[in-house]
């Protein structure tokens, strides 16, 4: 285990108070180019009417069909690519930038802006991780040697125009698509020192099961995490952040096994709808409340949080904690949406003064009237930008949630 950060000065929070797991990444963020994407679509004979590709993406044409489906529908997602060579070949068509990712690391970087230090659990390390991870973020790591398995992230803007074989498509909203072939995150080895860190922490974040591929690996990692969580102090809070599962059936298994052992279960609208097996009108309060109640019951955690582009809601648990988590998450994510990796504390303070979305405000008012004390809801903020950052929004949102819980725990 790498040494924890030195003790914090009196009155300052210590890194060991917040533990963020489980898997980290190095991301290669693609610089979007309409012409390059269009050229690749036409070269591979990809059509606007092609359906999404199920399972691993085995060819560049598969990768492009999956991407085009996201461009058409405006949603984000994550896909397993069959080989690193295919992933590298696709990324080689574009200019790109290297950043650090993983829900835990992006949450830690966002919380650091708020002056909230943390400890992260890593499953891999390399020159990029050592260079880009700030030294005041403490580390627990299961990595025994260097490795580099890049996640390629395609962030597409609103009003992007691409030409496929059978026609032109214009995107209706900005989003991102994650393309991965990452052995350490598939294996998700948990360091034994993670349990020691759990015992010291006030708040623990669990995330990353979505990258696993083999049932025995998933079962063992869940068992490892639950064994370590038994060492938490009685007043510690465990937050779980869901993700886009490479093996969709694993999502229900994680919910079944892990859900009853965490205090707060977080997911986005895509993950909510994937669980239900049907779409949900995100501005229909009765429909959303029914969907949230169903997922809340299925998860078994005291509090469910669902965060979307219009609003964030929390169902169950303490009202004061719910409201603090929702405001912390929406404000921090909105600031990142507007400012990207250059986010500062001043940006977050400014974001808190931005108006709330009118549709979201109307929805939140109606939802709380329907749900009473059972539910809290806040509208998303109106972000004044024409070039939003869609990468890491869920990670940043959960960072705001964890920071809010940590502040209440002191």
FENWOFEN-V322411 format. One record per run of one state. SS is the DSSP state (H for helix, E for strand, - for the rest). FROM is the first residue (numbers start at 1). LEN is the number of residues. If there is no record, write none. Layout:
ss,from,len
SS,FROM,LEN
SS,FROM,LEN
This chain:
ss,from,len
-,1,14
H,15,3
E,18,3
-,21,4
E,25,6
-,31,3
H,34,10
-,44,13
E,57,1
-,58,2
H,60,14
-,74,3
E,77,5
-,82,2
H,84,8
-,92,4
E,96,6
-,102,1
H,103,11
-,114,5
E,119,4
-,123,4
H,127,6
-,133,5
E,138,4
-,142,9
E,151,6
-,157,4
E,161,4
-,165,2
E,167,4
-,171,4
E,175,6
-,181,2
H,183,5
-,188,5
H,193,8
-,201,2
E,203,4
-,207,2
H,209,3
-,212,3
H,215,15
-,230,7
E,237,5
-,242,6
H,248,14
-,262,2
E,264,5
H,269,8
-,277,8
H,285,15
-,300,3
E,303,5
-,308,3
E,311,5
-,316,3
H,319,24
-,343,2
H,345,7
-,352,4
E,356,1
-,357,1
H,358,17
E,375,5
-,380,1
E,381,1
-,382,11
H,393,17
-,410,1
